[in-house]
Amino acid sequence: MVIAGKAKMNSKNSGAGKGCRNSFEWLMILRRNHTLKAYHAFETG
């Protein structure tokens, strides 16, 4: 949950392109760790 919130905050504070890149990296990390709950929270906001 905390990681998802942190990823959202970073994407807002950074530039559009950089934010998208960071979001993609976070999604890959979440998928790799199999934290489906955090992934769902990140997607739904």
PDB file of N, CA, C, O and CB in Angstrom:
ATOM      1  N   MET A   1       0.834  -1.197   0.000  1.00  0.00           N
ATOM      2  CA  MET A   1       0.000   0.000   0.000  1.00  0.00           C
ATOM      3  C   MET A   1       0.873   1.254   0.000  1.00  0.00           C
ATOM      4  O   MET A   1       0.640   2.186  -0.769  1.00  0.00           O
ATOM      5  CB  MET A   1      -0.945   0.002   1.218  1.00  0.00           C
ATOM      6  N   VAL A   2       1.878   1.261   0.873  1.00  0.00           N
ATOM      7  CA  VAL A   2       2.758   2.429   0.989  1.00  0.00           C
ATOM      8  C   VAL A   2       3.533   2.645  -0.305  1.00  0.00           C
ATOM      9  O   VAL A   2       3.700   3.780  -0.752  1.00  0.00           O
ATOM     10  CB  VAL A   2       3.732   2.259   2.171  1.00  0.00           C
ATOM     11  N   ILE A   3       4.006   1.557  -0.903  1.00  0.00           N
ATOM     12  CA  ILE A   3       4.776   1.663  -2.143  1.00  0.00           C
ATOM     13  C   ILE A   3       3.907   2.238  -3.257  1.00  0.00           C
ATOM     14  O   ILE A   3       4.359   3.081  -4.032  1.00  0.00           O
ATOM     15  CB  ILE A   3       5.336   0.284  -2.556  1.00  0.00           C
ATOM     16  N   ALA A   4       2.656   1.778  -3.336  1.00  0.00           N
ATOM     17  CA  ALA A   4       1.755   2.268  -4.379  1.00  0.00           C
ATOM     18  C   ALA A   4       1.515   3.761  -4.225  1.00  0.00           C
ATOM     19  O   ALA A   4       1.547   4.506  -5.204  1.00  0.00           O
ATOM     20  CB  ALA A   4       0.423   1.514  -4.339  1.00  0.00           C
ATOM     21  N   GLY A   5       1.275   4.193  -2.996  1.00  0.00           N
ATOM     22  CA  GLY A   5       1.045   5.617  -2.741  1.00  0.00           C
ATOM     23  C   GLY A   5       2.271   6.440  -3.080  1.00  0.00           C
ATOM     24  O   GLY A   5       2.153   7.541  -3.618  1.00  0.00           O
ATOM     25  N   LYS A   6       3.440   5.917  -2.772  1.00  0.00           N
ATOM     26  CA  LYS A   6       4.689   6.624  -3.050  1.00  0.00           C
ATOM     27  C   LYS A   6       4.895   6.752  -4.556  1.00  0.00           C
ATOM     28  O   LYS A   6       5.357   7.787  -5.036  1.00  0.00           O
ATOM     29  CB  LYS A   6       5.887   5.892  -2.402  1.00  0.00           C
ATOM     30  N   ALA A   7       4.554   5.707  -5.296  1.00  0.00           N
ATOM     31  CA  ALA A   7       4.704   5.746  -6.749  1.00  0.00           C
ATOM     32  C   ALA A   7       3.787   6.801  -7.355  1.00  0.00           C
ATOM     33  O   ALA A   7       4.185   7.532  -8.262  1.00  0.00           O
ATOM     34  CB  ALA A   7       4.406   4.368  -7.359  1.00  0.00           C
ATOM     35  N   LYS A   8       2.552   6.877  -6.848  1.00  0.00           N
ATOM     36  CA  LYS A   8       1.610   7.881  -7.338  1.00  0.00           C
ATOM     37  C   LYS A   8       2.122   9.284  -7.062  1.00  0.00           C
ATOM     38  O   LYS A   8       2.039  10.153  -7.929  1.00  0.00           O
ATOM     39  CB  LYS A   8       0.236   7.687  -6.695  1.00  0.00           C
ATOM     40  N   MET A   9       2.647   9.517  -5.875  1.00  0.00           N
ATOM     41  CA  MET A   9       3.133  10.830  -5.492  1.00  0.00           C
ATOM     42  C   MET A   9       4.318  11.232  -6.377  1.00  0.00           C
ATOM     43  O   MET A   9       4.418  12.386  -6.794  1.00  0.00           O
ATOM     44  CB  MET A   9       3.537  10.842  -4.003  1.00  0.00           C
ATOM     45  N   ASN A  10       5.199  10.295  -6.660  1.00  0.00           N
ATOM     46  CA  ASN A  10       6.355  10.580  -7.507  1.00  0.00           C
ATOM     47  C   ASN A  10       5.925  10.931  -8.924  1.00  0.00           C
ATOM     48  O   ASN A  10       6.509  11.828  -9.532  1.00  0.00           O
ATOM     49  CB  ASN A  10       7.307   9.386  -7.528  1.00  0.00           C
ATOM     50  N   SER A  11       4.925  10.252  -9.467  1.00  0.00           N
ATOM     51  CA  SER A  11       4.471  10.510 -10.826  1.00  0.00           C
ATOM     52  C   SER A  11       3.836  11.894 -10.933  1.00  0.00           C
ATOM     53  O   SER A  11       3.924  12.538 -11.979  1.00  0.00           O
ATOM     54  CB  SER A  11       3.475   9.434 -11.269  1.00  0.00           C
ATOM     55  N   LYS A  12       3.195  12.356  -9.851  1.00  0.00           N
ATOM     56  CA  LYS A  12       2.598  13.689  -9.856  1.00  0.00           C
ATOM     57  C   LYS A  12       3.666  14.776  -9.805  1.00  0.00           C
ATOM     58  O   LYS A  12       3.565  15.782 -10.506  1.00  0.00           O
ATOM     59  CB  LYS A  12       1.639  13.844  -8.677  1.00  0.00           C
ATOM     60  N   ASN A  13       4.689  14.574  -8.978  1.00  0.00           N
ATOM     61  CA  ASN A  13       5.702  15.601  -8.761  1.00  0.00           C
ATOM     62  C   ASN A  13       6.667  15.724  -9.936  1.00  0.00           C
ATOM     63  O   ASN A  13       7.190  16.810 -10.185  1.00  0.00           O
ATOM     64  CB  ASN A  13       6.476  15.301  -7.498  1.00  0.00           C
ATOM     65  N   SER A  14       6.910  14.649 -10.656  1.00  0.00           N
ATOM     66  CA  SER A  14       7.877  14.677 -11.746  1.00  0.00           C
ATOM     67  C   SER A  14       7.199  15.056 -13.058  1.00  0.00           C
ATOM     68  O   SER A  14       5.977  15.199 -13.116  1.00  0.00           O
ATOM     69  CB  SER A  14       8.574  13.319 -11.881  1.00  0.00           C
ATOM     70  N   GLY A  15       8.008  15.219 -14.121  1.00  0.00           N
ATOM     71  CA  GLY A  15       7.473  15.552 -15.436  1.00  0.00           C
ATOM     72  C   GLY A  15       6.647  14.415 -16.005  1.00  0.00           C
ATOM     73  O   GLY A  15       6.696  13.294 -15.499  1.00  0.00           O
ATOM     74  N   ALA A  16       5.879  14.699 -17.065  1.00  0.00           N
ATOM     75  CA  ALA A  16       4.967  13.708 -17.643  1.00  0.00           C
ATOM     76  C   ALA A  16       5.732  12.469 -18.115  1.00  0.00           C
ATOM     77  O   ALA A  16       5.390  11.347 -17.739  1.00  0.00           O
ATOM     78  CB  ALA A  16       4.181  14.324 -18.816  1.00  0.00           C
ATOM     79  N   GLY A  17       6.762  12.668 -18.933  1.00  0.00           N
ATOM     80  CA  GLY A  17       7.526  11.540 -19.461  1.00  0.00           C
ATOM     81  C   GLY A  17       8.222  10.771 -18.355  1.00  0.00           C
ATOM     82  O   GLY A  17       8.197   9.540 -18.329  1.00  0.00           O
ATOM     83  N   LYS A  18       8.846  11.507 -17.436  1.00  0.00           N
ATOM     84  CA  LYS A  18       9.559  10.876 -16.328  1.00  0.00           C
ATOM     85  C   LYS A  18       8.576  10.146 -15.420  1.00  0.00           C
ATOM     86  O   LYS A  18       8.878   9.063 -14.920  1.00  0.00           O
ATOM     87  CB  LYS A  18      10.359  11.925 -15.524  1.00  0.00           C
ATOM     88  N   GLY A  19       7.400  10.735 -15.206  1.00  0.00           N
ATOM     89  CA  GLY A  19       6.380  10.112 -14.370  1.00  0.00           C
ATOM     90  C   GLY A  19       5.912   8.791 -14.956  1.00  0.00           C
ATOM     91  O   GLY A  19       5.751   7.807 -14.234  1.00  0.00           O
ATOM     92  N   CYS A  20       5.694   8.768 -16.268  1.00  0.00           N
ATOM     93  CA  CYS A  20       5.245   7.541 -16.918  1.00  0.00           C
ATOM     94  C   CYS A  20       6.311   6.458 -16.797  1.00  0.00           C
ATOM     95  O   CYS A  20       6.003   5.291 -16.556  1.00  0.00           O
ATOM     96  CB  CYS A  20       4.910   7.801 -18.399  1.00  0.00           C
ATOM     97  N   ARG A  21       7.569   6.859 -16.966  1.00  0.00           N
ATOM     98  CA  ARG A  21       8.661   5.891 -16.874  1.00  0.00           C
ATOM     99  C   ARG A  21       8.738   5.322 -15.463  1.00  0.00           C
ATOM    100  O   ARG A  21       8.907   4.115 -15.286  1.00  0.00           O
ATOM    101  CB  ARG A  21      10.006   6.542 -17.266  1.00  0.00           C
ATOM    102  N   ASN A  22       8.614   6.192 -14.452  1.00  0.00           N
ATOM    103  CA  ASN A  22       8.652   5.737 -13.066  1.00  0.00           C
ATOM    104  C   ASN A  22       7.475   4.812 -12.772  1.00  0.00           C
ATOM    105  O   ASN A  22       7.631   3.800 -12.089  1.00  0.00           O
ATOM    106  CB  ASN A  22       8.641   6.935 -12.104  1.00  0.00           C
ATOM    107  N   SER A  23       6.290   5.163 -13.292  1.00  0.00           N
ATOM    108  CA  SER A  23       5.104   4.337 -13.067  1.00  0.00           C
ATOM    109  C   SER A  23       5.316   2.951 -13.662  1.00  0.00           C
ATOM    110  O   SER A  23       4.971   1.948 -13.038  1.00  0.00           O
ATOM    111  CB  SER A  23       3.846   5.002 -13.677  1.00  0.00           C
ATOM    112  N   PHE A  24       5.884   2.888 -14.870  1.00  0.00           N
ATOM    113  CA  PHE A  24       6.131   1.604 -15.514  1.00  0.00           C
ATOM    114  C   PHE A  24       7.103   0.773 -14.686  1.00  0.00           C
ATOM    115  O   PHE A  24       6.901  -0.429 -14.516  1.00  0.00           O
ATOM    116  CB  PHE A  24       6.677   1.808 -16.936  1.00  0.00           C
ATOM    117  N   GLU A  25       8.164   1.406 -14.165  1.00  0.00           N
ATOM    118  CA  GLU A  25       9.127   0.689 -13.328  1.00  0.00           C
ATOM    119  C   GLU A  25       8.456   0.154 -12.070  1.00  0.00           C
ATOM    120  O   GLU A  25       8.698  -0.981 -11.660  1.00  0.00           O
ATOM    121  CB  GLU A  25      10.301   1.605 -12.953  1.00  0.00           C
ATOM    122  N   TRP A  26       7.602   0.991 -11.458  1.00  0.00           N
ATOM    123  CA  TRP A  26       6.903   0.553 -10.243  1.00  0.00           C
ATOM    124  C   TRP A  26       5.971  -0.622 -10.552  1.00  0.00           C
ATOM    125  O   TRP A  26       5.869  -1.560  -9.761  1.00  0.00           O
ATOM    126  CB  TRP A  26       6.100   1.727  -9.626  1.00  0.00           C
ATOM    127  N   LEU A  27       5.284  -0.569 -11.713  1.00  0.00           N
ATOM    128  CA  LEU A  27       4.387  -1.665 -12.072  1.00  0.00           C
ATOM    129  C   LEU A  27       5.169  -2.963 -12.254  1.00  0.00           C
ATOM    130  O   LEU A  27       4.708  -4.030 -11.848  1.00  0.00           O
ATOM    131  CB  LEU A  27       3.610  -1.326 -13.356  1.00  0.00           C
ATOM    132  N   MET A  28       6.339  -2.872 -12.857  1.00  0.00           N
ATOM    133  CA  MET A  28       7.165  -4.059 -13.040  1.00  0.00           C
ATOM    134  C   MET A  28       7.632  -4.610 -11.693  1.00  0.00           C
ATOM    135  O   MET A  28       7.665  -5.823 -11.488  1.00  0.00           O
ATOM    136  CB  MET A  28       8.373  -3.738 -13.930  1.00  0.00           C
ATOM    137  N   ILE A  29       7.992  -3.705 -10.777  1.00  0.00           N
ATOM    138  CA  ILE A  29       8.419  -4.126  -9.433  1.00  0.00           C
ATOM    139  C   ILE A  29       7.263  -4.805  -8.707  1.00  0.00           C
ATOM    140  O   ILE A  29       7.439  -5.850  -8.082  1.00  0.00           O
ATOM    141  CB  ILE A  29       8.932  -2.914  -8.610  1.00  0.00           C
ATOM    142  N   LEU A  30       6.078  -4.201  -8.797  1.00  0.00           N
ATOM    143  CA  LEU A  30       4.914  -4.771  -8.118  1.00  0.00           C
ATOM    144  C   LEU A  30       4.584  -6.141  -8.696  1.00  0.00           C
ATOM    145  O   LEU A  30       4.267  -7.071  -7.955  1.00  0.00           O
ATOM    146  CB  LEU A  30       3.698  -3.831  -8.240  1.00  0.00           C
ATOM    147  N   ARG A  31       4.660  -6.266 -10.021  1.00  0.00           N
ATOM    148  CA  ARG A  31       4.344  -7.541 -10.657  1.00  0.00           C
ATOM    149  C   ARG A  31       5.379  -8.591 -10.266  1.00  0.00           C
ATOM    150  O   ARG A  31       5.047  -9.754 -10.040  1.00  0.00           O
ATOM    151  CB  ARG A  31       4.285  -7.387 -12.192  1.00  0.00           C
ATOM    152  N   ARG A  32       6.649  -8.159 -10.189  1.00  0.00           N
ATOM    153  CA  ARG A  32       7.725  -9.083  -9.849  1.00  0.00           C
ATOM    154  C   ARG A  32       7.561  -9.598  -8.427  1.00  0.00           C
ATOM    155  O   ARG A  32       7.839 -10.764  -8.146  1.00  0.00           O
ATOM    156  CB  ARG A  32       9.088  -8.405 -10.013  1.00  0.00           C
ATOM    157  N   ASN A  33       7.106  -8.724  -7.531  1.00  0.00           N
ATOM    158  CA  ASN A  33       6.937  -9.108  -6.127  1.00  0.00           C
ATOM    159  C   ASN A  33       5.600  -9.797  -5.883  1.00  0.00           C
ATOM    160  O   ASN A  33       5.346 -10.298  -4.787  1.00  0.00           O
ATOM    161  CB  ASN A  33       7.055  -7.882  -5.230  1.00  0.00           C
ATOM    162  N   HIS A  34       4.737  -9.822  -6.911  1.00  0.00           N
ATOM    163  CA  HIS A  34       3.424 -10.453  -6.807  1.00  0.00           C
ATOM    164  C   HIS A  34       2.566  -9.810  -5.720  1.00  0.00           C
ATOM    165  O   HIS A  34       1.780 -10.493  -5.063  1.00  0.00           O
ATOM    166  CB  HIS A  34       3.582 -11.938  -6.527  1.00  0.00           C
ATOM    167  N   THR A  35       2.713  -8.505  -5.531  1.00  0.00           N
ATOM    168  CA  THR A  35       1.889  -7.793  -4.547  1.00  0.00           C
ATOM    169  C   THR A  35       0.634  -7.297  -5.256  1.00  0.00           C
ATOM    170  O   THR A  35       0.525  -6.121  -5.600  1.00  0.00           O
ATOM    171  CB  THR A  35       2.678  -6.596  -3.887  1.00  0.00           C
ATOM    172  N   LEU A  36      -0.297  -8.198  -5.468  1.00  0.00           N
ATOM    173  CA  LEU A  36      -1.496  -7.876  -6.233  1.00  0.00           C
ATOM    174  C   LEU A  36      -2.335  -6.801  -5.558  1.00  0.00           C
ATOM    175  O   LEU A  36      -2.948  -5.981  -6.241  1.00  0.00           O
ATOM    176  CB  LEU A  36      -2.329  -9.120  -6.439  1.00  0.00           C
ATOM    177  N   LYS A  37      -2.372  -6.790  -4.245  1.00  0.00           N
ATOM    178  CA  LYS A  37      -3.159  -5.784  -3.534  1.00  0.00           C
ATOM    179  C   LYS A  37      -2.597  -4.388  -3.781  1.00  0.00           C
ATOM    180  O   LYS A  37      -3.353  -3.451  -4.038  1.00  0.00           O
ATOM    181  CB  LYS A  37      -3.187  -6.087  -2.026  1.00  0.00           C
ATOM    182  N   ALA A  38      -1.286  -4.246  -3.707  1.00  0.00           N
ATOM    183  CA  ALA A  38      -0.645  -2.953  -3.950  1.00  0.00           C
ATOM    184  C   ALA A  38      -0.836  -2.539  -5.406  1.00  0.00           C
ATOM    185  O   ALA A  38      -1.067  -1.365  -5.695  1.00  0.00           O
ATOM    186  CB  ALA A  38       0.861  -3.014  -3.601  1.00  0.00           C
ATOM    187  N   TYR A  39      -0.741  -3.496  -6.315  1.00  0.00           N
ATOM    188  CA  TYR A  39      -0.933  -3.214  -7.741  1.00  0.00           C
ATOM    189  C   TYR A  39      -2.349  -2.713  -8.000  1.00  0.00           C
ATOM    190  O   TYR A  39      -2.545  -1.759  -8.753  1.00  0.00           O
ATOM    191  CB  TYR A  39      -0.650  -4.472  -8.587  1.00  0.00           C
ATOM    192  N   HIS A  40      -3.324  -3.348  -7.387  1.00  0.00           N
ATOM    193  CA  HIS A  40      -4.716  -2.951  -7.552  1.00  0.00           C
ATOM    194  C   HIS A  40      -4.940  -1.553  -6.996  1.00  0.00           C
ATOM    195  O   HIS A  40      -5.634  -0.744  -7.612  1.00  0.00           O
ATOM    196  CB  HIS A  40      -5.650  -3.956  -6.865  1.00  0.00           C
ATOM    197  N   ALA A  41      -4.358  -1.261  -5.837  1.00  0.00           N
ATOM    198  CA  ALA A  41      -4.490   0.060  -5.224  1.00  0.00           C
ATOM    199  C   ALA A  41      -3.849   1.120  -6.116  1.00  0.00           C
ATOM    200  O   ALA A  41      -4.369   2.230  -6.230  1.00  0.00           O
ATOM    201  CB  ALA A  41      -3.847   0.076  -3.819  1.00  0.00           C
ATOM    202  N   PHE A  42      -2.731   0.786  -6.743  1.00  0.00           N
ATOM    203  CA  PHE A  42      -2.041   1.730  -7.628  1.00  0.00           C
ATOM    204  C   PHE A  42      -2.889   2.009  -8.865  1.00  0.00           C
ATOM    205  O   PHE A  42      -2.984   3.158  -9.297  1.00  0.00           O
ATOM    206  CB  PHE A  42      -0.654   1.182  -8.041  1.00  0.00           C
ATOM    207  N   GLU A  43      -3.498   0.989  -9.435  1.00  0.00           N
ATOM    208  CA  GLU A  43      -4.319   1.147 -10.631  1.00  0.00           C
ATOM    209  C   GLU A  43      -5.575   1.963 -10.348  1.00  0.00           C
ATOM    210  O   GLU A  43      -5.934   2.843 -11.131  1.00  0.00           O
ATOM    211  CB  GLU A  43      -4.701  -0.216 -11.188  1.00  0.00           C
ATOM    212  N   THR A  44      -6.242   1.678  -9.237  1.00  0.00           N
ATOM    213  CA  THR A  44      -7.508   2.339  -8.939  1.00  0.00           C
ATOM    214  C   THR A  44      -7.293   3.734  -8.362  1.00  0.00           C
ATOM    215  O   THR A  44      -8.183   4.581  -8.442  1.00  0.00           O
ATOM    216  CB  THR A  44      -8.324   1.496  -7.970  1.00  0.00           C
ATOM    217  N   GLY A  45      -6.132   3.975  -7.788  1.00  0.00           N
ATOM    218  CA  GLY A  45      -5.859   5.289  -7.198  1.00  0.00           C
ATOM    219  C   GLY A  45      -6.474   5.389  -5.832  1.00  0.00           C
ATOM    220  O   GLY A  45      -6.352   6.422  -5.174  1.00  0.00           O
TER     221      GLY A  45
END
